[in-house]
Amino acid sequence: MSSDKTPKRRRRSQEERSDAMRRRLIEATVESLAQEGYAGSSLSSIVRRAGVSRGAQVHHYPNKQALLLDAAEELLKNNYRQIGEALLGMPEGGDKLQAVVDTVWQQFFETAQFRAYCELLTAAQRDAALMTAMRTMVRRVFDLFSPASAHYFETKDSGTRSAELFLQLGFLLSGLALQADLLDNRAMIRAQVQLWVDLVRPQLRARKGVRTPPPRPGVWDQPLRNQLPATAAVRKRKA
């Protein structure tokens, strides 16, 4: 007699279900921003795109700004994870500088994620509360990436920090990505990115023997909306 039985699926915990719901809302938000723009990304349209109830949305995000900020921060955290995975997955002696640049460009700046991020930056020009929140987020990003760059790389010139060189890279890639559709010349854009790599390579080298990720800052797991200045938090509650 056969004893084959279909194993019972483990029921997800409340925390797992809540996290899955939050991720559905964030993914829908990014898609909506990239495809419909900020003005076209209403809460109701995002909820429909995510396939969740309005009650579930309100439970996780009381207003549109809270959802948008969480989505923006999740984009940058994902980029941070992807860079770490690319670096730690490389054998010792691999071209880690090239790996960082390629990963950042291909996994963020060439994707719909960057278009979504740009929509938030544009909207912040006319929304003081959103601008305050985005500035807070950018400062948190600097606090995250600066020690990470020093963890993986070191400079040959003691007068220059690796964080400064990678900050320059971020500005370069942002500008190129913003102009990409106008330029309509992928080869030229890639040549400009590669030029930065070639210019910086004599000044920067990967640290040897790094096989662990850098420590995460204390604010990593704290929602951005909980870190906003009091004035922005008041405006957010009124939104």
C-alpha positions, 0 to 999 in steps of 0.5 A: 500500500502506497504511503505517498502523501502530499506534504502539508504546506506550512502556514505563513506567519502573520509577519510573513503575510504582512511582509508579502502584502507590503512587498506587493504594494511596493512593487505596484508603486514602483511599476505605477510610478515608472509607467504612469508617473507621479500624478497618475499614481493615486492610492486607489490605482496602486491598490488595484495594481497590487490586487489588495484591499484598501483596508490592507493598504491603510493598515500598512501605509496610512497615506500615499507619501508613506507608501512612496517613501517606503518604495523609494528606500526599498529601491536603494536598499535592493541596489545595496544588496545587489552590489554586495552580492556581486562583490562577495560572489567574485573570486579573489583577484576579480575586477571588483571595481568593474563589477560594482559599476556594471551592477549599479548601472544595469540593476538600477540606472537602466531599469524602471526603478530609476524612472520611478525614483526620478518621478519622486525627485520631480514631484518633490520640487513642488512638495515641501514635505516630500522634499524634506523626506527625500533629503532625509532618505538621501542622507540615510543612503550616504550613511549606508554606502559610505562605510560600505565603500570603505569596507570593500575598497581603499584608495592609494592616495590617502588624501582621497576617500573611496566614498568620495569617488563612488559619490562622483560615480553616482552623480555621473550615472544619474546624469547619464541615465536622465539623458539616455532617451535624449542621447539615444546612443547606448554605446556612447553612454557605456563609453562614458561609464567605462571612462570613469572606471579607467580614470579611477582605477589607478586610485582605487583598489579592492581590499583583499580577503573581504568575504563578509558584508559591512555592518548595517547601520542602526537605521536599516530596519527603521522605516524612513517615515519614523525618522522624518523631522517633526515638521514633515511628519505633521504635514504627512499626517495631514496628507 
